[in-house]
Amino acid sequence: MVPDRVFRRTNGRKLRGWRKLAGASWGPPKDPQFFGELEIDAAALVAFLQAERARTGAHVTLTHLVGKALAYGLACVPELNVRITRRRAYPRESVDIFFIVATENGEELTGVKVGDVDARPVADVAAELDARVRSLGSGVDEDFGRSKALMTRLPLPVLRIALRVAAWATSDRNFKLTRFGMQRQAFGSAMVTSVGMWGVGRAFSPLAPYYKVPLLVLVGAVTDRPVAVGGEVVVRPMLTVTATFDHRYADGSHASRLAAAVRDYCSRPEELDHGRQL
């Protein structure tokens, strides 16, 4: 890992072309969003997660696998694994995925950032996420505990300003505000959550201004559907993955290359699980 002081001094590349135009056209993500969806044959994913559960004892889910596939895609398309500030794009130190999850009692949604997902086996990612969610349920929240407690006491207009200031400090300026329970780059390289656990096949979600990430991915439910394979109609277990992109980070070319890499991982997860094929 690169020390904070070294990372902050690294000179980023000056924004040009579509990024410069997008930065001049829009503010933080309330306007520059575009959406896409990817239909994936989930047979290989389902077989792999069952094998990993049996081999490791970790509760690997499709959400973990899609998070791993997304990290693999960001490693393949490093132009998306950046943070943008002061009209410059700075490469991130690692590929970290922020998983939006429910606490153990299911009463609320929270989130956990898992680091270096592209370079770790998915069972390791699942085990860390499971342990972190259990710690959240017991009241130990190392990433957001203090900041949540502080922000719940703020009136809405002040909270709105506080969120933007916190995002500017921790994401744009790359500071770690430990005293306030705010980690540097709190939402990682990209975000993943599941709607399939509610039986929803596909859904879309907006990007909040304080996320500071290029995309948010929603994982739908696997359903058996008729599809054309080799000129014949067959029934396959299909998974719909949807994404909301921030147009200041990504254009159609980046999105299509990322989608191709995600599809590649999902077609052969056993081969690519450890990131050795990058």
C-alpha positions, 0 to 999 in steps of 0.5 A: 500500500502506498502511504497517504503522504506519498499518494497525495503528492502523486501527480494525476493526469490532467483531464482531457476529452470526454472527462473534461467535457463531462466535468464542465457539463455536470456537478456531482452525480445527480445528472450524469448517470447512465444505466445498463444491464447484463444478462448472464448464464449463471450455471458456472457461477452456481456450480462454483459457489456450491463447490466453494461452500463445500471446499471452504465452508464459507457462505459464498453467494452470487453477490460475492461472485459478482463483486469479484467479477466486478473487481476483475473487470476494474483490473482489466479496465484500469481507466475506471479504477480512478478517483476524480478531483480538481479536474484530474484522474488519480489511479486508486491504490487497489481494487476495493469493492463496497458491499451494501448488506443487511445487518444480521437482524435484517433491520437495516442496510449498511455497508462494508468495504473489502480491499484488494478483491481482484487479488483474493479468492472469493471465499476469502472475500465472503469470509471477511464480509461475513465477519464484518457484518457480524461485528456490525450487528454487535455494535462494532462498526470500524468504518462508519460507527462514529460518523453514523452516530454524529450524523444522526444528530444533525438536522437535515440541511446541516447533514447535507452539507456534512456529507459533501464536506466528508466526501470532499475530505476523504475522497477528493483530498484522500484524507483519513478522518479517524477521529470522526470514524471516516475512512479514506476512500470509504466506498472503494472502487465500486459498489455492489448490492443484491436485490435478488435476495428479495426475489427481484429479477432486476432493479436500478439505483441512483448514485449519491453525490458522496459515493465518489465511485464510477458505478453501482451494481445491483445483483438480481435473482437467478431464474430459469428462462428460455434462451437461444443456444446454438440456434435452439431454445433451451432453459438456462439459469439466468442472472440479470446484473444492472449498473448505474454509471457516473458519466464523468468516469465512464463512457460507453466504451469503458462500460462495454469493456467492463461488461465483457470482462465481467461476463468473462469471469462469470463464464469461468470463475474457477479459472479466474478466482485468484486473479492469476489471469489478469 
